[in-house]
Amino acid sequence: MNNPPHFKGFRPIGLPEENNPVVINFEEYEAIRLSDFEFNGHVEAAQIMGVSRPTYTRIYESARRKVAQAFVLGKAIVFEGGKVYFDSEWYSCNKCGCWFNHPEKGEDIRNCTLCGSTNIEQYNETILQSKTGDSCVCPKCGNEKVHSKETPCKDEICSVCNSQMVRKSTPHHQGVKNNNCK
C-alpha cells in the first residue's frame, strides 16, 4: 500500500454523531480500492497486496460487510490500523514513541499525530543503515538479501515465500507498534 487514505473516514449526513463507528482496517480499504476502484480481479489484487487469494477474499468480504453495515445502519466509517506497510516519509515522536507517516509531501510536518508534541524526527534510512547494514528483509519469513542500489527493497520479492520485501531497520521491519497510534 502506498499510503493510507488522506482522510480519516466518513459519516452520514443528517444523523446525530455516535460513538460506535464501523472501523475499516487499512488492508480492507486497500482491498476495496484494488477491486472496486482499480477493477483488479481477486488474483491480481492478492498479488499486489502480497497475500494469498483466499486471504484477499476474506479481507475484501469483511470490508464489504462493514461498508454495508455502515450504510444500512447509518453509522460512521473510520479507517485505522491493520497489517500494512506504507511507502511514504516516516516520523517518530520522541515523547510518546509513536511512528507515523506523512503522505502529503508538499506540507511540512510539525507535530506528532498522536500527542501533538513538536519533539519529532524524520526517519533517516542512512543512519539506520550504517548501524544494521544494507539489506532487504522479508517481513513474513525473515529471509534477507543484500540490497541492490538499482532496485528498491519494496520491489524485491522474497525467494522463499514470494512476499514483498522491505528495507531492514525501517519502521515496518522493526514491527514498531504503538496501540495508541491511529
C-alpha positions as a Markdown table, in Angstrom:
| # | Residue | x | y | z |
|---|---|---|---|---|
| 1 | Met | 0.0 | 0.0 | 0.0 |
| 2 | Asn | 1.5 | 3.3 | -1.0 |
| 3 | Asn | -0.3 | 5.5 | 1.6 |
| 4 | Pro | -3.4 | 5.4 | 3.8 |
| 5 | Pro | -6.5 | 7.3 | 2.7 |
| 6 | His | -5.9 | 11.0 | 3.0 |
| 7 | Phe | -9.0 | 11.3 | 5.2 |
| 8 | Lys | -10.0 | 9.5 | 8.4 |
| 9 | Gly | -13.4 | 8.3 | 7.5 |
| 10 | Phe | -17.0 | 9.1 | 6.6 |
| 11 | Arg | -20.1 | 9.9 | 8.5 |
| 12 | Pro | -23.8 | 10.0 | 7.5 |
| 13 | Ile | -25.4 | 13.4 | 6.9 |
| 14 | Gly | -28.4 | 14.3 | 9.0 |
| 15 | Leu | -27.9 | 11.9 | 11.9 |
| 16 | Pro | -26.5 | 12.7 | 15.3 |
| 17 | Glu | -22.9 | 11.7 | 15.9 |
| 18 | Glu | -22.5 | 8.4 | 17.7 |
| 19 | Asn | -19.6 | 6.9 | 19.5 |
| 20 | Asn | -19.8 | 3.5 | 17.8 |
| 21 | Pro | -18.4 | 3.9 | 14.2 |
| 22 | Val | -17.6 | 1.0 | 11.9 |
| 23 | Val | -13.8 | 0.5 | 11.8 |
| 24 | Ile | -12.3 | -0.5 | 8.4 |
| 25 | Asn | -8.7 | -1.5 | 8.6 |
| 26 | Phe | -6.3 | -0.2 | 6.1 |
| 27 | Glu | -5.9 | -3.6 | 4.4 |
| 28 | Glu | -9.7 | -3.7 | 4.0 |
| 29 | Tyr | -9.6 | -0.2 | 2.5 |
| 30 | Glu | -6.9 | -1.3 | 0.1 |
| 31 | Ala | -8.9 | -4.4 | -0.9 |
| 32 | Ile | -11.9 | -2.2 | -1.8 |
| 33 | Arg | -9.6 | 0.2 | -3.6 |
| 34 | Leu | -7.9 | -2.5 | -5.7 |
| 35 | Ser | -11.1 | -4.4 | -6.7 |
| 36 | Asp | -13.8 | -1.8 | -6.8 |
| 37 | Phe | -11.9 | 1.3 | -7.8 |
| 38 | Glu | -9.0 | -0.1 | -9.9 |
| 39 | Phe | -11.0 | -3.1 | -11.2 |
| 40 | Asn | -8.4 | -5.7 | -10.3 |
| 41 | Gly | -9.6 | -9.3 | -10.0 |
| 42 | His | -9.0 | -11.1 | -6.7 |
| 43 | Val | -6.0 | -13.0 | -8.0 |
| 44 | Glu | -4.3 | -9.7 | -9.2 |
| 45 | Ala | -5.3 | -7.8 | -6.1 |
| 46 | Ala | -4.0 | -10.6 | -3.9 |
| 47 | Gln | -0.6 | -10.5 | -5.7 |
| 48 | Ile | -0.4 | -6.7 | -5.3 |
| 49 | Met | -1.2 | -7.0 | -1.6 |
| 50 | Gly | 1.2 | -9.9 | -1.1 |
| 51 | Val | -1.4 | -12.3 | 0.3 |
| 52 | Ser | -3.0 | -15.5 | -0.9 |
| 53 | Arg | -6.2 | -15.3 | -3.0 |
| 54 | Pro | -8.3 | -16.8 | -0.2 |
| 55 | Thr | -6.9 | -14.4 | 2.3 |
| 56 | Tyr | -7.6 | -11.5 | 0.0 |
| 57 | Thr | -11.2 | -12.7 | -0.5 |
| 58 | Arg | -11.7 | -12.8 | 3.3 |
| 59 | Ile | -10.3 | -9.2 | 3.7 |
| 60 | Tyr | -12.4 | -8.0 | 0.8 |
| 61 | Glu | -15.6 | -9.6 | 2.1 |
| 62 | Ser | -15.0 | -8.3 | 5.6 |
| 63 | Ala | -14.7 | -4.7 | 4.2 |
| 64 | Arg | -17.8 | -5.0 | 2.1 |
| 65 | Arg | -19.8 | -6.3 | 5.1 |
| 66 | Lys | -18.6 | -3.3 | 7.1 |
| 67 | Val | -19.5 | -0.8 | 4.4 |
| 68 | Ala | -23.0 | -2.4 | 4.1 |
| 69 | Gln | -23.4 | -2.2 | 7.9 |
| 70 | Ala | -22.5 | 1.5 | 7.9 |
| 71 | Phe | -24.8 | 2.3 | 5.0 |
| 72 | Val | -27.8 | 0.3 | 6.3 |
| 73 | Leu | -27.5 | 1.4 | 10.0 |
| 74 | Gly | -26.3 | 4.9 | 9.3 |
| 75 | Lys | -23.0 | 4.5 | 11.1 |
| 76 | Ala | -19.8 | 6.5 | 10.6 |
| 77 | Ile | -16.8 | 4.7 | 9.0 |
| 78 | Val | -13.3 | 5.2 | 10.4 |
| 79 | Phe | -10.1 | 4.0 | 8.8 |
| 80 | Glu | -7.3 | 2.8 | 11.0 |
| 81 | Gly | -4.9 | 0.0 | 11.9 |
| 82 | Gly | -4.3 | -3.3 | 10.3 |
| 83 | Lys | -1.3 | -5.1 | 8.9 |
| 84 | Val | 0.0 | -2.8 | 6.2 |
| 85 | Tyr | 3.2 | -1.1 | 5.1 |
| 86 | Phe | 3.3 | 2.4 | 3.7 |
| 87 | Asp | 5.6 | 3.9 | 1.1 |
| 88 | Ser | 5.9 | 7.5 | 2.3 |
| 89 | Glu | 8.0 | 9.6 | 4.7 |
| 90 | Trp | 8.1 | 8.2 | 8.3 |
| 91 | Tyr | 8.5 | 10.2 | 11.5 |
| 92 | Ser | 8.8 | 9.2 | 15.1 |
| 93 | Cys | 7.8 | 11.1 | 18.2 |
| 94 | Asn | 10.5 | 11.3 | 20.9 |
| 95 | Lys | 7.8 | 12.0 | 23.5 |
| 96 | Cys | 5.2 | 9.2 | 23.1 |
| 97 | Gly | 7.2 | 6.8 | 20.8 |
| 98 | Cys | 4.5 | 6.8 | 18.1 |
| 99 | Trp | 5.7 | 6.1 | 14.5 |
| 100 | Phe | 3.6 | 7.8 | 11.8 |
| 101 | Asn | 3.9 | 8.5 | 8.1 |
| 102 | His | 3.3 | 11.7 | 6.2 |
| 103 | Pro | 1.8 | 11.2 | 2.7 |
| 104 | Glu | 1.4 | 14.9 | 2.0 |
| 105 | Lys | 4.9 | 15.6 | 0.7 |
| 106 | Gly | 4.2 | 19.2 | -0.1 |
| 107 | Glu | 3.4 | 20.1 | 3.5 |
| 108 | Asp | 5.8 | 20.3 | 6.4 |
| 109 | Ile | 5.0 | 18.1 | 9.4 |
| 110 | Arg | 5.5 | 19.9 | 12.8 |
| 111 | Asn | 3.6 | 17.8 | 15.4 |
| 112 | Cys | 3.1 | 14.2 | 16.4 |
| 113 | Thr | -0.2 | 13.0 | 15.1 |
| 114 | Leu | -0.9 | 11.2 | 18.4 |
| 115 | Cys | 0.2 | 13.5 | 21.2 |
| 116 | Gly | 0.9 | 16.8 | 19.4 |
| 117 | Ser | 4.5 | 17.1 | 20.6 |
| 118 | Thr | 6.9 | 19.0 | 18.4 |
| 119 | Asn | 9.7 | 16.7 | 19.5 |
| 120 | Ile | 9.6 | 14.6 | 16.3 |
| 121 | Glu | 12.2 | 13.5 | 13.9 |
| 122 | Gln | 12.0 | 12.2 | 10.3 |
| 123 | Tyr | 13.1 | 8.6 | 9.8 |
| 124 | Asn | 16.6 | 8.6 | 8.3 |
| 125 | Glu | 17.4 | 5.4 | 6.5 |
| 126 | Thr | 21.1 | 6.4 | 6.1 |
| 127 | Ile | 21.7 | 6.5 | 9.8 |
| 128 | Leu | 19.9 | 3.2 | 10.5 |
| 129 | Gln | 21.7 | 1.6 | 7.5 |
| 130 | Ser | 25.1 | 2.3 | 9.0 |
| 131 | Lys | 24.0 | 0.6 | 12.2 |
| 132 | Thr | 22.5 | -2.5 | 10.7 |
| 133 | Gly | 23.9 | -3.0 | 7.2 |
| 134 | Asp | 22.4 | -2.5 | 3.8 |
| 135 | Ser | 19.9 | -5.4 | 3.2 |
| 136 | Cys | 16.3 | -6.2 | 2.3 |
| 137 | Val | 14.3 | -8.5 | 4.6 |
| 138 | Cys | 11.1 | -10.4 | 4.2 |
| 139 | Pro | 8.6 | -9.3 | 6.9 |
| 140 | Lys | 6.8 | -12.7 | 6.7 |
| 141 | Cys | 9.6 | -15.2 | 6.9 |
| 142 | Gly | 12.7 | -13.1 | 7.8 |
| 143 | Asn | 14.7 | -14.1 | 4.7 |
| 144 | Glu | 17.4 | -11.5 | 4.0 |
| 145 | Lys | 19.3 | -10.5 | 0.8 |
| 146 | Val | 21.9 | -7.8 | 0.1 |
| 147 | His | 20.3 | -4.6 | -1.1 |
| 148 | Ser | 20.8 | -3.7 | -4.7 |
| 149 | Lys | 21.2 | 0.1 | -5.3 |
| 150 | Glu | 19.3 | -0.3 | -8.6 |
| 151 | Thr | 16.2 | -1.9 | -7.1 |
| 152 | Pro | 14.3 | -0.6 | -4.0 |
| 153 | Cys | 13.6 | -3.3 | -1.5 |
| 154 | Lys | 9.9 | -2.8 | -1.9 |
| 155 | Asp | 10.3 | -4.0 | -5.5 |
| 156 | Glu | 12.1 | -7.2 | -4.4 |
| 157 | Ile | 10.2 | -10.5 | -4.0 |
| 158 | Cys | 11.3 | -13.0 | -1.3 |
| 159 | Ser | 12.8 | -16.1 | -2.9 |
| 160 | Val | 11.4 | -18.2 | 0.0 |
| 161 | Cys | 7.8 | -17.2 | 0.3 |
| 162 | Asn | 7.2 | -14.8 | -2.6 |
| 163 | Ser | 6.3 | -11.8 | -0.3 |
| 164 | Gln | 7.2 | -8.2 | -0.9 |
| 165 | Met | 10.5 | -7.3 | 0.9 |
| 166 | Val | 11.2 | -4.2 | 2.9 |
| 167 | Arg | 14.4 | -2.4 | 3.9 |
| 168 | Lys | 16.0 | -3.8 | 7.1 |
| 169 | Ser | 15.5 | -1.4 | 10.0 |
| 170 | Thr | 12.6 | 0.5 | 8.5 |
| 171 | Pro | 9.7 | 1.1 | 10.8 |
| 172 | His | 7.8 | -1.7 | 9.1 |
| 173 | His | 10.6 | -4.2 | 9.5 |
| 174 | Gln | 11.1 | -3.3 | 13.2 |
| 175 | Gly | 7.5 | -4.1 | 13.8 |
| 176 | Val | 7.3 | -0.9 | 15.8 |
| 177 | Lys | 3.7 | -0.7 | 17.1 |
| 178 | Asn | 2.1 | 1.6 | 19.4 |
| 179 | Asn | -1.5 | 0.6 | 20.1 |
| 180 | Asn | -2.4 | 4.3 | 20.7 |
| 181 | Cys | -1.3 | 5.3 | 17.1 |
| 182 | Lys | -4.2 | 5.9 | 14.8 |
